[in-house]
């Protein structure tokens, strides 16, 4: 069965020589960098997409950085909220590794 791919714009800019890492993070150890108001329709769309995937995670995944033991989402907050609403325990995220 072929995977359904969705192209999205993510804001992770990678300088030359840096390494991007991905991994599953406990959803309790995540916070959003931007807490501005969100469109209900955008959150609903993210929720429906995640509902269709079940336990699988979407790509591209939310991006951000680490602040101690907490992952701070800079892009992908709708996807994060959808994961919370569905009750996922972990979220696939990406960040630039510290070298």
Secondary structure by P-SEA (a helix, b strand, c coil): cbbbbbbbbbcccccccbbbbbbbcccccccccccccccaaaaaaaaaaaaaaccccccccbbbbbcccbbbbcccaaaaaaaaaaccccccccccccc
